Amino acid sequence: MTSGEQIYLVIVLATFGGFGLWVAYNTWRYDRSQAGRPEARRHEPAHHMVGASAD
């Protein structure tokens, strides 16, 4: 394997690895922000219906 091929392989692996870490971080952050919320969110009033009249 030439040095050019090795550099290309390292770049590809770093790109996919970095993307995987980014997805894992965002998933972890979203899960922590939603912790314990499903019960609380179930009883919230629908904000998009506030002020709507049923004529």
N, CA, C and O of each residue as an XYZ file, in Angstrom:
220
protein
N       0.853     -1.170      0.000
C       0.000      0.000      0.000
C       0.903      1.238      0.000
O       1.807      1.365      0.826
N       0.645      2.120     -0.916
C       1.477      3.322     -1.014
C       1.106      4.318      0.083
O       0.081      4.181      0.750
N       1.957      5.312      0.248
C       1.689      6.314      1.292
C       0.439      7.126      0.946
O      -0.289      7.545      1.846
N       0.184      7.350     -0.334
C      -1.031      8.069     -0.742
C      -2.284      7.296     -0.379
O      -3.269      7.876      0.077
N      -2.247      5.980     -0.582
C      -3.387      5.137     -0.214
C      -3.588      5.117      1.295
O      -4.723      5.116      1.773
N      -2.499      5.101      2.037
C      -2.599      5.105      3.498
C      -3.214      6.408      3.997
O      -4.062      6.407      4.890
N      -2.775      7.519      3.408
C      -3.325      8.820      3.801
C      -4.816      8.877      3.484
O      -5.612      9.361      4.289
N      -5.188      8.378      2.302
C      -6.595      8.354      1.917
C      -7.405      7.504      2.901
O      -8.491      7.909      3.315
N      -6.890      6.340      3.275
C      -7.573      5.457      4.208
C      -7.727      6.124      5.573
O      -8.785      6.022      6.194
N      -6.698      6.798      6.038
C      -6.774      7.492      7.325
C      -7.824      8.600      7.266
O      -8.592      8.768      8.214
N      -7.868      9.348      6.181
C      -8.849     10.426      6.038
C     -10.268      9.857      6.040
O     -11.148     10.398      6.709
N     -10.496      8.777      5.300
C     -11.827      8.162      5.243
C     -12.242      7.647      6.616
O     -13.365      7.891      7.058
N     -11.335      6.931      7.296
C     -11.657      6.401      8.615
C     -11.903      7.524      9.628
O     -12.806      7.422     10.459
N     -11.113      8.576      9.561
C     -11.300      9.707     10.475
C     -12.641     10.400     10.213
O     -13.315     10.832     11.147
N     -13.017     10.500      8.946
C     -14.297     11.137      8.603
C     -15.464     10.333      9.169
O     -16.340     10.890      9.832
N     -15.478      9.018      8.908
C     -16.565      8.189      9.413
C     -16.541      8.104     10.938
O     -17.593      8.115     11.577
N     -15.358      8.021     11.518
C     -15.253      7.984     12.974
C     -15.732      9.277     13.607
O     -16.431      9.256     14.620
N     -15.363     10.392     13.019
C     -15.803     11.692     13.526
C     -17.305     11.858     13.419
O     -17.945     12.386     14.329
N     -17.871     11.407     12.304
C     -19.322     11.485     12.134
C     -20.024     10.608     13.170
O     -21.045     11.006     13.732
N     -19.486      9.426     13.422
C     -20.065      8.539     14.431
C     -20.019      9.157     15.820
O     -20.986      9.061     16.576
N     -18.908      9.788     16.159
C     -18.806     10.453     17.463
C     -19.783     11.619     17.563
O     -20.377     11.843     18.617
N     -19.951     12.361     16.471
C     -20.876     13.491     16.444
C     -22.316     13.013     16.654
O     -23.062     13.616     17.425
N     -22.709     11.929     15.970
C     -24.050     11.374     16.129
C     -24.241     10.859     17.560
O     -25.286     11.088     18.168
N     -23.244     10.172     18.090
C     -23.346      9.653     19.457
C     -23.483     10.797     20.463
O     -24.278     10.700     21.397
N     -22.722     11.874     20.285
C     -22.809     13.013     21.194
C     -24.182     13.663     21.135
O     -24.764     13.972     22.175
N     -24.710     13.876     19.930
C     -26.021     14.501     19.798
C     -27.124     13.612     20.360
O     -28.083     14.116     20.944
N     -27.001     12.306     20.193
C     -27.979     11.381     20.766
C     -27.928     11.441     22.280
O     -28.973     11.495     22.930
N     -26.736     11.432     22.853
C     -26.570     11.512     24.306
C     -27.145     12.824     24.843
O     -27.839     12.831     25.859
N     -26.853     13.934     24.156
C     -27.335     15.239     24.600
C     -28.862     15.309     24.528
O     -29.502     15.843     25.434
N     -29.449     14.772     23.453
C     -30.909     14.777     23.315
C     -31.553     13.913     24.400
O     -32.553     14.306     25.000
N     -30.973     12.728     24.650
C     -31.519     11.844     25.679
C     -31.472     12.501     27.053
O     -32.412     12.359     27.836
N     -30.399     13.214     27.356
C     -30.308     13.880     28.657
C     -31.295     15.037     28.751
O     -31.835     15.286     29.829
N     -31.546     15.750     27.657
C     -32.487     16.870     27.701
C     -33.921     16.386     27.828
O     -34.777     17.134     28.301
N     -34.209     15.153     27.419
C     -35.559     14.608     27.487
C     -35.767     13.710     28.704
O     -36.828     13.100     28.840
N     -34.795     13.618     29.575
C     -34.865     12.698     30.720
C     -36.042     13.050     31.620
O     -36.159     14.184     32.084
N     -36.902     12.085     31.862
C     -38.029     12.282     32.749
C     -39.145     13.118     32.189
O     -40.072     13.462     32.923
N     -39.099     13.457     30.935
C     -40.078     14.354     30.366
C     -41.335     13.705     29.783
O     -42.357     14.389     29.716
N     -41.339     12.466     29.368
C     -42.544     11.965     28.691
C     -43.817     12.143     29.516
O     -44.858     12.487     28.957
N     -43.761     11.919     30.829
C     -44.953     12.090     31.649
C     -45.339     13.561     31.742
O     -46.518     13.905     31.657
N     -44.355     14.417     31.914
C     -44.640     15.846     32.039
C     -45.150     16.410     30.721
O     -46.055     17.245     30.721
N     -44.600     15.979     29.618
C     -45.006     16.511     28.320
C     -46.399     16.021     27.927
O     -47.097     16.686     27.162
N     -46.800     14.880     28.441
C     -48.110     14.329     28.091
C     -49.227     15.229     28.602
O     -50.293     15.288     27.989
N     -49.002     15.943     29.732
C     -50.046     16.745     30.352
C     -49.943     18.225     30.006
O     -50.741     19.023     30.498
N     -48.984     18.609     29.174
C     -48.874     20.008     28.785
C     -49.991     20.362     27.818
O     -50.381     19.535     26.994
N     -50.511     21.586     27.907
C     -51.520     21.993     26.919
C     -50.865     22.130     25.545
O     -49.678     22.440     25.444
N     -51.621     21.904     24.525
C     -51.104     22.036     23.166
C     -50.932     23.517     22.859
O     -51.918     24.245     22.749
N     -49.700     23.966     22.721
C     -49.435     25.394     22.523
C     -49.932     25.889     21.172
O     -50.239     27.072     21.025
N     -50.015     25.015     20.196
C     -50.461     25.466     18.883
C     -51.976     25.672     18.850
O     -52.496     26.261     17.902
N     -52.680     25.200     19.859
C     -54.134     25.370     19.902
C     -54.559     26.513     20.825
O     -55.747     26.827     20.902
N     -53.623     27.131     21.519
C     -53.961     28.215     22.437
C     -54.501     29.384     21.632
O     -53.876     29.838     20.674
N     -55.654     29.858     22.028
C     -56.255     31.006     21.355
C     -57.102     30.626     20.156
O     -57.733     31.493     19.550
N     -57.129     29.373     19.807
C     -57.957     28.947     18.666
C     -59.395     28.816     19.133
O     -59.660     28.293     20.215
N     -60.299     29.281     18.333
C     -61.702     29.170     18.704
C     -62.361     28.059     17.915
O     -62.002     27.793     16.768
N     -63.323     27.419     18.538
C     -64.062     26.334     17.878
C     -65.403     26.877     17.423
O     -66.428     26.617     18.053
N     -65.401     27.623     16.342
C     -66.649     28.221     15.833
C     -67.497     27.218     15.123
O     -68.577     27.556     14.638
